[in-house]
Amino acid sequence: MNDLAERYVRLCRGYVQLAEKFQKLDVEHMTLRSKVIPLLKSLKAQHNLVERLQQEKENLAAQLQLTTLKYEELKGLEALLQPEMQDCLIEAEEQLALVETTVTEMDSDRDPDLSEDEKLLLNEYHSHPETFSLLINTAAERAAA
């Protein structure tokens, strides 16, 4: 019977050791789980950051593509920025100013080289052209005769 008692004692000690190891293992497991939580949070935050940066990258790529298309559309106008074209533009603006001045002068005095009597004669012609056509017809009849 001593043998049986020793077996039970050994079995109990084995259970006690197993229980102590299990408790120690359980504590270590809980400690590891508590340390993993911040890592998982950090990993999730990094994943969200990567997704946001990926979306931002796609948005920037789309903006770059639009900007490139606009640049290509405007590239043809680049020649207008050259000094030669700037000189042509200045000359055209000067000519336009000259035309505007001429039109203004024409509006104020249509015939600046004519005397007042000549201007009156032209106004009379424009007002009563039939008077002058009679004179022209009479002159033409005399010439034919």
KANOR-V203413 format. One record per pair of residues at least 6 apart in sequence whose C-alpha atoms are under 7 Angstrom apart, sorted by the first residue. I is the first residue (numbers start at 0). J is the second residue. If there is no record, write none. Layout:
BEGIN
i=I j=J
i=I j=J
END
This chain:
BEGIN
i=79 j=85
i=124 j=131
END
